[in-house]
Amino acid sequence: MKRLFSVLFAKPQEDCAAYTPSSNGTPIDQVPMYGGVNRAEIPDLKYADEKLIAETTEHYGSREKAAVAFIGNGFACCQRYDHANAMRRFNQAWLLDPTNAQVYAGFSSVLQNRGKNCKALKMLEESLEYYPRASIGIDNKF
């Protein structure tokens, strides 16, 4: 976590306007939280989400445990510089457990690697809303 903060602040900061998904054709699975799209309103996406939730919950025993598995997979993708699949895994983890702070840390990691430093910092701030003890170093959860 300390390394991530140092990397974020070592690079020049981009425009820090509020994060909004672009309308430039970026797939929604490549922006955090699917770009705010209400997936329940799109039948194919709703079906896919329900299937993912049902199958992974059955396999892992709970949505929370499934989310942890997807988060681990997302960080493994980051380590291989496969940021597209990392963002997909973090979005799936978010779908399973939107209160898991590590999901937002994962979004931050991908955004930082894409050079979107201010957006990455906003995701880290979001992660601290779900796990504030990490901000003062009480836990090694990150």
N, C-alpha and C positions, 0 to 999 in steps of 0.2 A: 504494500500500500504506500509506504514512504517513497519507494522508487517511482511509483506511478505519479505521485504528486510532484516529485522533482522533475520528471519528464514533462509533465503538463506545463509547468512553469518555465522550463528551459527553452521551449519553442515559442516563436512569436505567436501572440494571440490573434485569432481571427475575429471578425465581427461577432460580438457577444449578444446579438439580438436574441429574443426568445425563440426557443426551438419550435419550428413548425415543419411538418413534413413537406418536402418539395413537391411541386407539381410538374417536375421535369421528367416524369416517367419512371422514377425510382420505384422498384417493386416494394410493396408494403412490408415484405418480410426482411427488407434491408434497412429499415428504420426502427428505432426502439418502439416497443408497444404497438407494433404494426401501424405506426403512423397515426394512431388515434381512430383508425377505421372501425366502425361498428360491424364486426364480423358476423354478428347474429342476424344482421339484415340481409346478408348475402347467402342464399341457401347452400351453395357449394362449400363456402368457408365455414358456415355453421355446422354442417355435417362433418367436415374434416376435423374441426375443433372438438366436437362431441366424441368422435371416434378416437382421437388422440387422448383425450382425457379418460375415456372409459378403458382403453387398452393399457395405457401406462399406469393408471391407478390399480388395475387388476394385477399387472406385472410387478409393480413395486410396493403395493400395499396401501399407498396413500398418494394423494396429489403432491403433498409436500416432499415425500421421498422421491417421487418421479422428477419433480423440479430440481432437486439436488443432483440427480443423475444427469439431467440435461445441462445444468450449469457446469458440471465437471466436463462434459463433452464440449461445451462451448469454449471453456478455457483451453482444453486440449487443441481445439481448432485454432485458437489464437496463437498458441505456441508454434503451430505449423504455418502461421501467416495465412490461414484460410479464413479470412474475416467474413466472407459471405456466409459460410456455413456456421461460423461462430454466432453471427447475428441471428440466424435462423434458430439455433439452439437456445439462445437467450430469450428470444421471443416466445418459443414454445415453453420454456421454463416460466416466463412471466404469465403465460396463459394458465399454466398449472397452479402457480402460487405467486400472485402479484405482490405479496407482502414480504417476499424473500429479498433481503438487502443485497445478496450476492448477484441477483439478476441485474440490478442497476449498476453494480460494479462491473459486471460483464459488458453491459451496454457501453459503459464508460471506456472500457478497454478497447473495444472495437472502434468507437468514435475517435479516441485518441490516436489509434493506429491509422485512421483515415485522415488525420490532420484536423479534425473538428474538435479542437481543444476546449473551447468554451462550452460546447454541448456536452463534452465528456465530463467537464467539471460539474455541470448541472446534474448529470446522472449520478455522480459521486455524492452530491448534496442530497439527492433523492434517496440514495442508499442509506445515508445517515438518518433520514427520517424514520426508516424501518429498523435501524440498528444503531442508535446513537452512541452506545458504549464503544463502538469501534473508533469514533472520532477522538477519544482520549486514551486509546491504547489499552483498554482493560482486557480485551479479548484478542485472540489471534484468529478470529473467525475468517478474516480475509487473508 
